[in-house]
Amino acid sequence: MSKDDLVATLRNHRQPRLAKNDAPKSQPPKQESKPDRRTYEDRSVEELRERAQALKVEGRSAMSKDELVAALRRHAK
């Protein structure tokens, strides 16, 4: 087998490269998580703090649950 034949054979048998964001065909595509539709009162203090952190609410670590709810509602306006 010549070098050219070997290169052609390897090109025909190689697997296509996947882009960084492409999932392999054997795995289902990832779905975005659904937004949390629960009220702030139905969430735990930890969940409220995580939301407050995402919104960069200052002083969140020292806030009670009621204070976190009030701060998140103020931020939404």
All heavy atoms as a GROMACS GRO file, in nm:
protein
  622
    1MET      N    1   0.085  -0.117   0.000
    1MET     CA    2   0.000   0.000   0.000
    1MET      C    3   0.090   0.124   0.000
    1MET      O    4   0.181   0.135   0.080
    1MET     CB    5  -0.089  -0.003   0.125
    1MET     CG    6  -0.180   0.115   0.137
    1MET     SD    7  -0.288   0.107   0.282
    1MET     CE    8  -0.431   0.035   0.213
    2SER      N    9   0.060   0.212  -0.092
    2SER     CA   10   0.142   0.334  -0.100
    2SER      C   11   0.100   0.434   0.007
    2SER      O   12  -0.005   0.420   0.071
    2SER     CB   13   0.126   0.397  -0.240
    2SER     OG   14  -0.002   0.454  -0.251
    3LYS      N   15   0.183   0.534   0.022
    3LYS     CA   16   0.155   0.637   0.122
    3LYS      C   17   0.024   0.709   0.090
    3LYS      O   18  -0.057   0.737   0.178
    3LYS     CB   19   0.271   0.736   0.126
    3LYS     CG   20   0.255   0.844   0.227
    3LYS     CD   21   0.376   0.936   0.229
    3LYS     CE   22   0.355   1.050   0.325
    3LYS     NZ   23   0.466   1.144   0.326
    4ASP      N   24   0.000   0.739  -0.038
    4ASP     CA   25  -0.123   0.807  -0.079
    4ASP      C   26  -0.246   0.722  -0.051
    4ASP      O   27  -0.350   0.773  -0.008
    4ASP     CB   28  -0.116   0.843  -0.228
    4ASP     CG   29  -0.010   0.949  -0.256
    4ASP    OD1   30   0.017   1.030  -0.165
    4ASP    OD2   31   0.043   0.950  -0.368
    5ASP      N   32  -0.235   0.590  -0.074
    5ASP     CA   33  -0.347   0.501  -0.045
    5ASP      C   34  -0.376   0.496   0.105
    5ASP      O   35  -0.492   0.495   0.147
    5ASP     CB   36  -0.316   0.358  -0.094
    5ASP     CG   37  -0.311   0.350  -0.247
    5ASP    OD1   38  -0.374   0.436  -0.313
    5ASP    OD2   39  -0.244   0.258  -0.298
    6LEU      N   40  -0.271   0.495   0.184
    6LEU     CA   41  -0.287   0.492   0.330
    6LEU      C   42  -0.354   0.619   0.380
    6LEU      O   43  -0.447   0.614   0.460
    6LEU     CB   44  -0.150   0.473   0.397
    6LEU     CG   45  -0.150   0.473   0.548
    6LEU    CD1   46  -0.233   0.359   0.604
    6LEU    CD2   47  -0.007   0.463   0.600
    7VAL      N   48  -0.312   0.734   0.330
    7VAL     CA   49  -0.372   0.861   0.370
    7VAL      C   50  -0.519   0.865   0.331
    7VAL      O   51  -0.605   0.905   0.410
    7VAL     CB   52  -0.294   0.980   0.308
    7VAL    CG1   53  -0.369   1.110   0.327
    7VAL    CG2   54  -0.154   0.988   0.367
    8ALA      N   55  -0.552   0.822   0.212
    8ALA     CA   56  -0.690   0.821   0.166
    8ALA      C   57  -0.775   0.728   0.252
    8ALA      O   58  -0.888   0.761   0.288
    8ALA     CB   59  -0.697   0.778   0.019
    9THR      N   60  -0.722   0.613   0.287
    9THR     CA   61  -0.795   0.517   0.371
    9THR      C   62  -0.819   0.575   0.510
    9THR      O   63  -0.930   0.564   0.564
    9THR     CB   64  -0.716   0.385   0.382
    9THR    OG1   65  -0.696   0.332   0.250
    9THR    CG2   66  -0.792   0.284   0.465
   10LEU      N   67  -0.717   0.637   0.567
   10LEU     CA   68  -0.733   0.696   0.699
   10LEU      C   69  -0.834   0.810   0.697
   10LEU      O   70  -0.912   0.827   0.791
   10LEU     CB   71  -0.598   0.744   0.752
   10LEU     CG   72  -0.498   0.635   0.788
   10LEU    CD1   73  -0.363   0.695   0.823
   10LEU    CD2   74  -0.551   0.551   0.903
   11ARG      N   75  -0.835   0.890   0.594
   11ARG     CA   76  -0.931   1.001   0.583
   11ARG      C   77  -1.074   0.948   0.574
   11ARG      O   78  -1.167   1.007   0.629
   11ARG     CB   79  -0.901   1.087   0.461
   11ARG     CG   80  -0.786   1.178   0.483
   11ARG     CD   81  -0.771   1.276   0.370
   11ARG     NE   82  -0.656   1.362   0.396
   11ARG     CZ   83  -0.575   1.409   0.305
   11ARG    NH1   84  -0.596   1.380   0.177
   11ARG    NH2   85  -0.475   1.485   0.337
   12ASN      N   86  -1.091   0.838   0.507
   12ASN     CA   87  -1.225   0.780   0.493
   12ASN      C   88  -1.275   0.719   0.624
   12ASN      O   89  -1.395   0.710   0.646
   12ASN     CB   90  -1.227   0.675   0.383
   12ASN     CG   91  -1.211   0.735   0.245
   12ASN    OD1   92  -1.241   0.853   0.226
   12ASN    ND2   93  -1.162   0.658   0.151
   13HIS      N   94  -1.185   0.675   0.709
   13HIS     CA   95  -1.224   0.608   0.833
   13HIS      C   96  -1.221   0.696   0.956
   13HIS      O   97  -1.264   0.654   1.062
   13HIS     CB   98  -1.133   0.487   0.859
   13HIS     CG   99  -1.157   0.376   0.763
   13HIS    ND1  100  -1.281   0.323   0.739
   13HIS    CD2  101  -1.071   0.308   0.682
   13HIS    CE1  102  -1.271   0.227   0.650
   13HIS    NE2  103  -1.146   0.216   0.613
   14ARG      N  104  -1.173   0.818   0.945
   14ARG     CA  105  -1.162   0.902   1.065
   14ARG      C  106  -1.300   0.949   1.110
   14ARG      O  107  -1.393   0.961   1.031
   14ARG     CB  108  -1.071   1.021   1.041
   14ARG     CG  109  -1.131   1.127   0.956
   14ARG     CD  110  -1.040   1.244   0.942
   14ARG     NE  111  -1.107   1.343   0.858
   14ARG     CZ  112  -1.085   1.471   0.863
   14ARG    NH1  113  -0.994   1.517   0.945
   14ARG    NH2  114  -1.149   1.552   0.786
   15GLN      N  115  -1.311   0.976   1.237
   15GLN     CA  116  -1.435   1.025   1.295
   15GLN      C  117  -1.437   1.176   1.285
   15GLN      O  118  -1.334   1.242   1.306
   15GLN     CB  119  -1.444   0.983   1.441
   15GLN     CG  120  -1.431   0.834   1.458
   15GLN     CD  121  -1.547   0.777   1.536
   15GLN    OE1  122  -1.614   0.851   1.603
   15GLN    NE2  123  -1.566   0.649   1.524
   16PRO      N  124  -1.553   1.235   1.254
   16PRO     CA  125  -1.559   1.382   1.246
   16PRO      C  126  -1.538   1.442   1.383
   16PRO      O  127  -1.576   1.386   1.485
   16PRO     CB  128  -1.699   1.410   1.194
   16PRO     CG  129  -1.777   1.288   1.225
   16PRO     CD  130  -1.680   1.174   1.226
   17ARG      N  131  -1.475   1.558   1.385
   17ARG     CA  132  -1.452   1.629   1.510
   17ARG      C  133  -1.580   1.698   1.553
   17ARG      O  134  -1.657   1.747   1.471
   17ARG     CB  135  -1.343   1.734   1.494
   17ARG     CG  136  -1.207   1.674   1.472
   17ARG     CD  137  -1.105   1.784   1.467
   17ARG     NE  138  -0.973   1.728   1.440
   17ARG     CZ  139  -0.866   1.800   1.421
   17ARG    NH1  140  -0.873   1.931   1.425
   17ARG    NH2  141  -0.751   1.743   1.398
   18LEU      N  142  -1.600   1.702   1.683
   18LEU     CA  143  -1.716   1.771   1.737
   18LEU      C  144  -1.674   1.909   1.783
   18LEU      O  145  -1.568   1.927   1.841
   18LEU     CB  146  -1.773   1.694   1.856
   18LEU     CG  147  -1.830   1.556   1.827
   18LEU    CD1  148  -1.871   1.489   1.956
   18LEU    CD2  149  -1.948   1.566   1.733
   19ALA      N  150  -1.759   2.006   1.758
   19ALA     CA  151  -1.734   2.140   1.810
   19ALA      C  152  -1.750   2.134   1.962
   19ALA      O  153  -1.810   2.041   2.016
   19ALA     CB  154  -1.832   2.239   1.749
   20LYS      N  155  -1.698   2.234   2.031
   20LYS     CA  156  -1.703   2.234   2.177
   20LYS      C  157  -1.845   2.223   2.230
   20LYS      O  158  -1.870   2.160   2.331
   20LYS     CB  159  -1.638   2.360   2.232
   20LYS     CG  160  -1.489   2.362   2.216
   20LYS     CD  161  -1.429   2.486   2.277
   20LYS     CE  162  -1.278   2.487   2.260
   20LYS     NZ  163  -1.219   2.608   2.315
   21ASN      N  164  -1.941   2.286   2.163
   21ASN     CA  165  -2.078   2.289   2.213
   21ASN      C  166  -2.164   2.174   2.160
   21ASN      O  167  -2.278   2.160   2.200
   21ASN     CB  168  -2.144   2.422   2.178
   21ASN     CG  169  -2.078   2.537   2.250
   21ASN    OD1  170  -2.018   2.519   2.355
   21ASN    ND2  171  -2.088   2.654   2.192
   22ASP      N  172  -2.110   2.093   2.068
   22ASP     CA  173  -2.187   1.982   2.014
   22ASP      C  174  -2.182   1.864   2.108
   22ASP      O  175  -2.077   1.823   2.155
   22ASP     CB  176  -2.131   1.938   1.878
   22ASP     CG  177  -2.160   2.039   1.768
   22ASP    OD1  178  -2.242   2.129   1.791
   22ASP    OD2  179  -2.099   2.026   1.660
   23ALA      N  180  -2.296   1.807   2.135
   23ALA     CA  181  -2.303   1.687   2.217
   23ALA      C  182  -2.285   1.567   2.125
   23ALA      O  183  -2.328   1.569   2.010
   23ALA     CB  184  -2.436   1.680   2.289
   24PRO      N  185  -2.222   1.460   2.174
   24PRO     CA  186  -2.214   1.339   2.092
   24PRO      C  187  -2.355   1.291   2.058
   24PRO      O  188  -2.448   1.308   2.134
   24PRO     CB  189  -2.142   1.240   2.182
   24PRO     CG  190  -2.075   1.321   2.286
   24PRO     CD  191  -2.154   1.446   2.300
   25LYS      N  192  -2.369   1.228   1.941
   25LYS     CA  193  -2.500   1.186   1.895
   25LYS      C  194  -2.564   1.082   1.986
   25LYS      O  195  -2.685   1.069   1.990
   25LYS     CB  196  -2.491   1.134   1.753
   25LYS     CG  197  -2.451   1.242   1.654
   25LYS     CD  198  -2.471   1.197   1.514
   25LYS     CE  199  -2.417   1.294   1.414
   25LYS     NZ  200  -2.476   1.422   1.410
   26SER      N  201  -2.485   1.009   2.062
   26SER     CA  202  -2.541   0.906   2.150
   26SER      C  203  -2.606   0.966   2.274
   26SER      O  204  -2.683   0.899   2.341
   26SER     CB  205  -2.431   0.808   2.193
   26SER     OG  206  -2.332   0.876   2.266
   27GLN      N  207  -2.577   1.091   2.306
   27GLN     CA  208  -2.635   1.155   2.424
   27GLN      C  209  -2.743   1.254   2.381
   27GLN      O  210  -2.725   1.325   2.283
   27GLN     CB  211  -2.528   1.231   2.503
   27GLN     CG  212  -2.423   1.143   2.562
   27GLN     CD  213  -2.318   1.225   2.635
   27GLN    OE1  214  -2.322   1.347   2.634
   27GLN    NE2  215  -2.224   1.157   2.698
   28PRO      N  216  -2.853   1.259   2.454
   28PRO     CA  217  -2.956   1.358   2.420
   28PRO      C  218  -2.904   1.498   2.449
   28PRO      O  219  -2.820   1.517   2.537
   28PRO     CB  220  -3.073   1.322   2.513
   28PRO     CG  221  -3.011   1.247   2.625
   28PRO     CD  222  -2.889   1.179   2.568
   29PRO      N  223  -2.950   1.597   2.375
   29PRO     CA  224  -2.904   1.734   2.401
   29PRO      C  225  -2.948   1.780   2.539
   29PRO      O  226  -3.056   1.745   2.586
   29PRO     CB  227  -2.970   1.816   2.291
   29PRO     CG  228  -3.083   1.733   2.242
   29PRO     CD  229  -3.046   1.591   2.268
   30LYS      N  230  -2.863   1.860   2.602
   30LYS     CA  231  -2.896   1.910   2.735
   30LYS      C  232  -3.000   2.020   2.722
   30LYS      O  233  -2.992   2.105   2.634
   30LYS     CB  234  -2.771   1.966   2.804
   30LYS     CG  235  -2.670   1.859   2.836
   30LYS     CD  236  -2.551   1.917   2.907
   30LYS     CE  237  -2.448   1.811   2.935
   30LYS     NZ  238  -2.331   1.864   3.001
   31GLN      N  239  -3.097   2.016   2.813
   31GLN     CA  240  -3.200   2.120   2.813
   31GLN      C  241  -3.169   2.220   2.921
   31GLN      O  242  -3.113   2.186   3.025
   31GLN     CB  243  -3.337   2.058   2.837
   31GLN     CG  244  -3.382   1.968   2.726
   31GLN     CD  245  -3.522   1.912   2.751
   31GLN    OE1  246  -3.584   1.947   2.850
   31GLN    NE2  247  -3.568   1.828   2.663
   32GLU      N  248  -3.206   2.344   2.895
   32GLU     CA  249  -3.188   2.448   2.995
   32GLU      C  250  -3.280   2.418   3.112
   32GLU      O  251  -3.390   2.367   3.095
   32GLU     CB  252  -3.223   2.585   2.936
   32GLU     CG  253  -3.132   2.628   2.823
   32GLU     CD  254  -2.989   2.652   2.868
   32GLU    OE1  255  -2.970   2.705   2.979
   32GLU    OE2  256  -2.898   2.617   2.794
   33SER      N  257  -3.234   2.450   3.232
   33SER     CA  258  -3.318   2.427   3.348
   33SER      C  259  -3.435   2.524   3.345
   33SER      O  260  -3.424   2.637   3.299
   33SER     CB  261  -3.238   2.444   3.476
   33SER     OG  262  -3.187   2.574   3.484
   34LYS      N  263  -3.548   2.477   3.394
   34LYS     CA  264  -3.669   2.560   3.395
   34LYS      C  265  -3.659   2.663   3.506
   34LYS      O  266  -3.603   2.636   3.612
   34LYS     CB  267  -3.792   2.472   3.418
   34LYS     CG  268  -3.817   2.374   3.304
   34LYS     CD  269  -3.939   2.292   3.331
   34LYS     CE  270  -3.962   2.193   3.219
   34LYS     NZ  271  -4.078   2.107   3.244
   35PRO      N  272  -3.715   2.780   3.484
   35PRO     CA  273  -3.712   2.882   3.590
   35PRO      C  274  -3.795   2.835   3.710
   35PRO      O  275  -3.895   2.767   3.694
   35PRO     CB  276  -3.772   3.006   3.525
   35PRO     CG  277  -3.840   2.958   3.402
   35PRO     CD  278  -3.779   2.827   3.363
   36ASP      N  279  -3.750   2.873   3.827
   36ASP     CA  280  -3.819   2.836   3.950
   36ASP      C  281  -3.940   2.926   3.967
   36ASP      O  282  -3.927   3.047   3.982
   36ASP     CB  283  -3.723   2.851   4.068
   36ASP     CG  284  -3.775   2.784   4.194
   36ASP    OD1  285  -3.896   2.750   4.199
   36ASP    OD2  286  -3.696   2.764   4.287
   37ARG      N  287  -4.057   2.870   3.964
   37ARG     CA  288  -4.181   2.948   3.972
   37ARG      C  289  -4.236   2.958   4.114
   37ARG      O  290  -4.342   3.014   4.135
   37ARG     CB  291  -4.289   2.885   3.881
   37ARG     CG  292  -4.252   2.883   3.735
   37ARG     CD  293  -4.254   3.020   3.679
   37ARG     NE  294  -4.229   3.015   3.535
   37ARG     CZ  295  -4.190   3.118   3.466
   37ARG    NH1  296  -4.172   3.233   3.523
   37ARG    NH2  297  -4.169   3.106   3.337
   38ARG      N  298  -4.163   2.901   4.211
   38ARG     CA  299  -4.209   2.909   4.350
   38ARG      C  300  -4.194   3.051   4.402
   38ARG      O  301  -4.106   3.125   4.360
   38ARG     CB  302  -4.128   2.815   4.440
   38ARG     CG  303  -4.146   2.669   4.406
   38ARG     CD  304  -4.060   2.582   4.494
   38ARG     NE  305  -3.919   2.611   4.465
   38ARG     CZ  306  -3.820   2.582   4.546
   38ARG    NH1  307  -3.842   2.524   4.661
   38ARG    NH2  308  -3.696   2.610   4.512
   39THR      N  309  -4.280   3.087   4.496
   39THR     CA  310  -4.267   3.219   4.558
   39THR      C  311  -4.144   3.220   4.647
   39THR      O  312  -4.092   3.114   4.686
   39THR     CB  313  -4.391   3.253   4.643
   39THR    OG1  314  -4.399   3.160   4.751
   39THR    CG2  315  -4.518   3.248   4.560
   40TYR      N  316  -4.098   3.338   4.680
   40TYR     CA  317  -3.981   3.348   4.769
   40TYR      C  318  -4.010   3.284   4.905
   40TYR      O  319  -3.923   3.222   4.964
   40TYR     CB  320  -3.940   3.494   4.788
   40TYR     CG  321  -3.874   3.556   4.666
   40TYR    CD1  322  -3.901   3.686   4.629
   40TYR    CD2  323  -3.783   3.484   4.589
   40TYR    CE1  324  -3.839   3.745   4.519
   40TYR    CE2  325  -3.722   3.541   4.479
   40TYR     CZ  326  -3.750   3.671   4.444
   40TYR     OH  327  -3.688   3.727   4.335
   41GLU      N  328  -4.132   3.295   4.952
   41GLU     CA  329  -4.166   3.236   5.082
   41GLU      C  330  -4.158   3.084   5.080
   41GLU      O  331  -4.132   3.022   5.183
   41GLU     CB  332  -4.308   3.280   5.125
   41GLU     CG  333  -4.319   3.425   5.166
   41GLU     CD  334  -4.329   3.521   5.048
   41GLU    OE1  335  -4.348   3.477   4.934
   41GLU    OE2  336  -4.317   3.643   5.072
   42ASP      N  337  -4.176   3.023   4.965
   42ASP     CA  338  -4.170   2.877   4.953
   42ASP      C  339  -4.028   2.824   4.941
   42ASP      O  340  -4.006   2.703   4.948
   42ASP     CB  341  -4.251   2.829   4.832
   42ASP     CG  342  -4.400   2.849   4.850
   42ASP    OD1  343  -4.445   2.861   4.966
   42ASP    OD2  344  -4.471   2.854   4.748
   43ARG      N  345  -3.932   2.912   4.923
   43ARG     CA  346  -3.793   2.870   4.906
   43ARG      C  347  -3.721   2.870   5.040
   43ARG      O  348  -3.759   2.939   5.134
   43ARG     CB  349  -3.721   2.964   4.809
   43ARG     CG  350  -3.784   2.965   4.673
   43ARG     CD  351  -3.712   3.056   4.580
   43ARG     NE  352  -3.793   3.082   4.461
   43ARG     CZ  353  -3.748   3.145   4.356
   43ARG    NH1  354  -3.625   3.190   4.351
   43ARG    NH2  355  -3.827   3.165   4.252
   44SER      N  356  -3.612   2.794   5.046
   44SER     CA  357  -3.531   2.790   5.168
   44SER      C  358  -3.441   2.913   5.176
   44SER      O  359  -3.420   2.983   5.075
   44SER     CB  360  -3.444   2.664   5.170
   44SER     OG  361  -3.344   2.673   5.070
   45VAL      N  362  -3.387   2.938   5.294
   45VAL     CA  363  -3.296   3.052   5.312
   45VAL      C  364  -3.174   3.035   5.222
   45VAL      O  365  -3.126   3.131   5.161
   45VAL     CB  366  -3.254   3.065   5.461
   45VAL    CG1  367  -3.149   3.173   5.478
   45VAL    CG2  368  -3.375   3.093   5.548
   46GLU      N  369  -3.126   2.912   5.210
   46GLU     CA  370  -3.010   2.886   5.124
   46GLU      C  371  -3.041   2.921   4.978
   46GLU      O  372  -2.959   2.983   4.909
   46GLU     CB  373  -2.969   2.739   5.135
   46GLU     CG  374  -2.845   2.704   5.055
   46GLU     CD  375  -2.804   2.558   5.072
   46GLU    OE1  376  -2.833   2.499   5.176
   46GLU    OE2  377  -2.742   2.505   4.978
   47GLU      N  378  -3.159   2.883   4.930
   47GLU     CA  379  -3.197   2.916   4.793
   47GLU      C  380  -3.210   3.068   4.774
   47GLU      O  381  -3.169   3.122   4.672
   47GLU     CB  382  -3.330   2.849   4.758
   47GLU     CG  383  -3.320   2.698   4.745
   47GLU     CD  384  -3.455   2.632   4.730
   47GLU    OE1  385  -3.549   2.667   4.805
   47GLU    OE2  386  -3.467   2.544   4.641
   48LEU      N  387  -3.265   3.135   4.874
   48LEU     CA  388  -3.277   3.280   4.867
   48LEU      C  389  -3.141   3.347   4.865
   48LEU      O  390  -3.118   3.443   4.791
   48LEU     CB  391  -3.360   3.333   4.984
   48LEU     CG  392  -3.508   3.290   4.986
   48LEU    CD1  393  -3.572   3.332   5.116
   48LEU    CD2  394  -3.583   3.346   4.866
   49ARG      N  395  -3.048   3.295   4.944
   49ARG     CA  396  -2.912   3.352   4.945
   49ARG      C  397  -2.842   3.330   4.812
   49ARG      O  398  -2.768   3.418   4.764
   49ARG     CB  399  -2.831   3.292   5.060
   49ARG     CG  400  -2.871   3.350   5.194
   49ARG     CD  401  -2.768   3.327   5.302
   49ARG     NE  402  -2.813   3.394   5.423
   49ARG     CZ  403  -2.836   3.331   5.537
   49ARG    NH1  404  -2.815   3.202   5.548
   49ARG    NH2  405  -2.878   3.399   5.642
   50GLU      N  406  -2.864   3.214   4.751
   50GLU     CA  407  -2.804   3.188   4.619
   50GLU      C  408  -2.858   3.285   4.515
   50GLU      O  409  -2.784   3.338   4.433
   50GLU     CB  410  -2.832   3.044   4.576
   50GLU     CG  411  -2.752   2.941   4.652
   50GLU     CD  412  -2.792   2.798   4.617
   50GLU    OE1  413  -2.880   2.778   4.531
   50GLU    OE2  414  -2.736   2.706   4.678
   51ARG      N  415  -2.989   3.311   4.522
   51ARG     CA  416  -3.050   3.407   4.429
   51ARG      C  417  -2.998   3.548   4.456
   51ARG      O  418  -2.966   3.622   4.364
   51ARG     CB  419  -3.203   3.402   4.442
   51ARG     CG  420  -3.274   3.495   4.350
   51ARG     CD  421  -3.261   3.453   4.206
   51ARG     NE  422  -3.334   3.547   4.122
   51ARG     CZ  423  -3.292   3.588   4.004
   51ARG    NH1  424  -3.180   3.543   3.954
   51ARG    NH2  425  -3.362   3.675   3.935
   52ALA      N  426  -2.986   3.582   4.583
   52ALA     CA  427  -2.935   3.714   4.620
   52ALA      C  428  -2.789   3.729   4.576
   52ALA      O  429  -2.748   3.836   4.532
   52ALA     CB  430  -2.948   3.735   4.771
   53GLN      N  431  -2.713   3.622   4.584
   53GLN     CA  432  -2.573   3.626   4.538
   53GLN      C  433  -2.569   3.649   4.388
   53GLN      O  434  -2.488   3.729   4.339
   53GLN     CB  435  -2.502   3.496   4.574
   53GLN     CG  436  -2.356   3.494   4.531
   53GLN     CD  437  -2.287   3.364   4.568
   53GLN    OE1  438  -2.350   3.267   4.606
   53GLN    NE2  439  -2.157   3.363   4.558
   54ALA      N  440  -2.656   3.581   4.314
   54ALA     CA  441  -2.660   3.598   4.169
   54ALA      C  442  -2.695   3.742   4.131
   54ALA      O  443  -2.647   3.794   4.030
   54ALA     CB  444  -2.760   3.501   4.107
   55LEU      N  445  -2.777   3.806   4.215
   55LEU     CA  446  -2.817   3.944   4.189
   55LEU      C  447  -2.726   4.046   4.258
   55LEU      O  448  -2.751   4.166   4.251
   55LEU     CB  449  -2.962   3.966   4.234
   55LEU     CG  450  -3.066   3.882   4.161
   55LEU    CD1  451  -3.203   3.901   4.223
   55LEU    CD2  452  -3.069   3.916   4.013
   56LYS      N  453  -2.623   3.995   4.327
   56LYS     CA  454  -2.524   4.078   4.395
   56LYS      C  455  -2.587   4.170   4.500
   56LYS      O  456  -2.557   4.289   4.508
   56LYS     CB  457  -2.443   4.159   4.295
   56LYS     CG  458  -2.358   4.071   4.204
   56LYS     CD  459  -2.278   4.153   4.107
   56LYS     CE  460  -2.184   4.076   4.022
   56LYS     NZ  461  -2.222   3.954   3.963
   57VAL      N  462  -2.677   4.112   4.582
   57VAL     CA  463  -2.740   4.185   4.692
   57VAL      C  464  -2.638   4.190   4.806
   57VAL      O  465  -2.590   4.086   4.851
   57VAL     CB  466  -2.870   4.116   4.738
   57VAL    CG1  467  -2.926   4.183   4.861
   57VAL    CG2  468  -2.971   4.114   4.624
   58GLU      N  469  -2.606   4.311   4.851
   58GLU     CA  470  -2.508   4.326   4.958
   58GLU      C  471  -2.569   4.294   5.093
   58GLU      O  472  -2.685   4.323   5.118
   58GLU     CB  473  -2.451   4.467   4.957
   58GLU     CG  474  -2.366   4.495   4.834
   58GLU     CD  475  -2.295   4.628   4.843
   58GLU    OE1  476  -2.273   4.678   4.955
   58GLU    OE2  477  -2.263   4.682   4.736
   59GLY      N  478  -2.490   4.232   5.182
   59GLY     CA  479  -2.532   4.200   5.316
   59GLY      C  480  -2.619   4.077   5.326
   59GLY      O  481  -2.679   4.050   5.431
   60ARG      N  482  -2.627   3.999   5.221
   60ARG     CA  483  -2.717   3.883   5.218
   60ARG      C  484  -2.684   3.778   5.322
   60ARG      O  485  -2.773   3.710   5.372
   60ARG     CB  486  -2.719   3.823   5.078
   60ARG     CG  487  -2.585   3.765   5.036
   60ARG     CD  488  -2.582   3.724   4.891
   60ARG     NE  489  -2.448   3.689   4.852
   60ARG     CZ  490  -2.360   3.774   4.800
   60ARG    NH1  491  -2.394   3.898   4.780
   60ARG    NH2  492  -2.239   3.733   4.769
   61SER      N  493  -2.558   3.762   5.356
   61SER     CA  494  -2.520   3.656   5.450
   61SER      C  495  -2.572   3.681   5.591
   61SER      O  496  -2.592   3.586   5.667
   61SER     CB  497  -2.368   3.637   5.452
   61SER     OG  498  -2.307   3.756   5.499
   62ALA      N  499  -2.597   3.805   5.625
   62ALA     CA  500  -2.646   3.838   5.759
   62ALA      C  501  -2.798   3.855   5.764
   62ALA      O  502  -2.854   3.878   5.870
   62ALA     CB  503  -2.579   3.966   5.809
   63MET      N  504  -2.865   3.840   5.649
   63MET     CA  505  -3.009   3.865   5.644
   63MET      C  506  -3.090   3.742   5.686
   63MET      O  507  -3.050   3.628   5.659
   63MET     CB  508  -3.052   3.903   5.501
   63MET     CG  509  -3.005   4.036   5.455
   63MET     SD  510  -3.068   4.068   5.288
   63MET     CE  511  -2.987   4.221   5.251
   64SER      N  512  -3.204   3.769   5.748
   64SER     CA  513  -3.299   3.664   5.779
   64SER      C  514  -3.378   3.633   5.651
   64SER      O  515  -3.366   3.702   5.550
   64SER     CB  516  -3.395   3.710   5.888
   64SER     OG  517  -3.478   3.814   5.839
   65LYS      N  518  -3.462   3.530   5.660
   65LYS     CA  519  -3.541   3.493   5.543
   65LYS      C  520  -3.632   3.608   5.500
   65LYS      O  521  -3.639   3.641   5.382
   65LYS     CB  522  -3.624   3.368   5.572
   65LYS     CG  523  -3.704   3.320   5.453
   65LYS     CD  524  -3.772   3.188   5.480
   65LYS     CE  525  -3.846   3.140   5.356
   65LYS     NZ  526  -3.900   3.005   5.372
   66ASP      N  527  -3.698   3.672   5.595
   66ASP     CA  528  -3.786   3.784   5.563
   66ASP      C  529  -3.710   3.900   5.500
   66ASP      O  530  -3.758   3.964   5.406
   66ASP     CB  531  -3.861   3.833   5.688
   66ASP     CG  532  -3.963   3.731   5.737
   66ASP    OD1  533  -4.010   3.649   5.654
   66ASP    OD2  534  -3.996   3.733   5.856
   67GLU      N  535  -3.590   3.927   5.550
   67GLU     CA  536  -3.508   4.035   5.494
   67GLU      C  537  -3.462   4.001   5.353
   67GLU      O  538  -3.458   4.088   5.265
   67GLU     CB  539  -3.388   4.062   5.584
   67GLU     CG  540  -3.424   4.123   5.718
   67GLU     CD  541  -3.308   4.126   5.815
   67GLU    OE1  542  -3.224   4.033   5.813
   67GLU    OE2  543  -3.301   4.223   5.894
   68LEU      N  544  -3.428   3.874   5.330
   68LEU     CA  545  -3.388   3.831   5.196
   68LEU      C  546  -3.503   3.847   5.097
   68LEU      O  547  -3.485   3.896   4.985
   68LEU     CB  548  -3.341   3.685   5.197
   68LEU     CG  549  -3.202   3.660   5.252
   68LEU    CD1  550  -3.181   3.513   5.282
   68LEU    CD2  551  -3.097   3.710   5.154
   69VAL      N  552  -3.622   3.806   5.139
   69VAL     CA  553  -3.740   3.818   5.052
   69VAL      C  554  -3.763   3.965   5.017
   69VAL      O  555  -3.783   3.999   4.900
   69VAL     CB  556  -3.866   3.757   5.121
   69VAL    CG1  557  -3.992   3.794   5.046
   69VAL    CG2  558  -3.852   3.606   5.131
   70ALA      N  559  -3.756   4.052   5.117
   70ALA     CA  560  -3.777   4.196   5.094
   70ALA      C  561  -3.669   4.251   4.999
   70ALA      O  562  -3.699   4.329   4.909
   70ALA     CB  563  -3.777   4.271   5.226
   71ALA      N  564  -3.543   4.212   5.021
   71ALA     CA  565  -3.433   4.262   4.938
   71ALA      C  566  -3.447   4.214   4.793
   71ALA      O  567  -3.424   4.290   4.699
   71ALA     CB  568  -3.300   4.217   4.996
   72LEU      N  569  -3.488   4.090   4.775
   72LEU     CA  570  -3.506   4.036   4.640
   72LEU      C  571  -3.622   4.106   4.570
   72LEU      O  572  -3.616   4.134   4.450
   72LEU     CB  573  -3.527   3.885   4.645
   72LEU     CG  574  -3.403   3.805   4.684
   72LEU    CD1  575  -3.440   3.660   4.713
   72LEU    CD2  576  -3.297   3.812   4.576
   73ARG      N  577  -3.727   4.134   4.644
   73ARG     CA  578  -3.841   4.204   4.584
   73ARG      C  579  -3.803   4.348   4.548
   73ARG      O  580  -3.845   4.398   4.445
   73ARG     CB  581  -3.960   4.202   4.680
   73ARG     CG  582  -4.020   4.063   4.687
   73ARG     CD  583  -4.166   4.065   4.725
   73ARG     NE  584  -4.221   3.933   4.706
   73ARG     CZ  585  -4.268   3.857   4.802
   73ARG    NH1  586  -4.270   3.901   4.926
   73ARG    NH2  587  -4.315   3.737   4.775
   74ARG      N  588  -3.724   4.414   4.633
   74ARG     CA  589  -3.679   4.549   4.600
   74ARG      C  590  -3.593   4.548   4.475
   74ARG      O  591  -3.599   4.638   4.392
   74ARG     CB  592  -3.599   4.609   4.717
   74ARG     CG  593  -3.682   4.669   4.827
   74ARG     CD  594  -3.597   4.752   4.922
   74ARG     NE  595  -3.482   4.682   4.976
   74ARG     CZ  596  -3.484   4.608   5.088
   74ARG    NH1  597  -3.595   4.596   5.158
   74ARG    NH2  598  -3.375   4.551   5.131
   75HIS      N  599  -3.509   4.446   4.464
   75HIS     CA  600  -3.418   4.436   4.348
   75HIS      C  601  -3.495   4.414   4.219
   75HIS      O  602  -3.454   4.459   4.113
   75HIS     CB  603  -3.318   4.322   4.369
   75HIS     CG  604  -3.209   4.322   4.267
   75HIS    ND1  605  -3.223   4.262   4.144
   75HIS    CD2  606  -3.086   4.376   4.268
   75HIS    CE1  607  -3.112   4.278   4.075
   75HIS    NE2  608  -3.027   4.347   4.147
   76ALA      N  609  -3.609   4.346   4.227
   76ALA     CA  610  -3.689   4.315   4.107
   76ALA      C  611  -3.755   4.439   4.048
   76ALA      O  612  -3.790   4.441   3.931
   76ALA     CB  613  -3.794   4.211   4.140
   77LYS      N  614  -3.772   4.544   4.128
   77LYS     CA  615  -3.842   4.664   4.079
   77LYS      C  616  -3.753   4.751   3.994
   77LYS      O  617  -3.642   4.753   3.986
   77LYS     CB  618  -3.893   4.747   4.198
   77LYS     CG  619  -4.004   4.675   4.269
   77LYS     CD  620  -4.056   4.760   4.381
   77LYS     CE  621  -4.169   4.687   4.453
   77LYS     NZ  622  -4.224   4.762   4.560
   0.00000   0.00000   0.00000
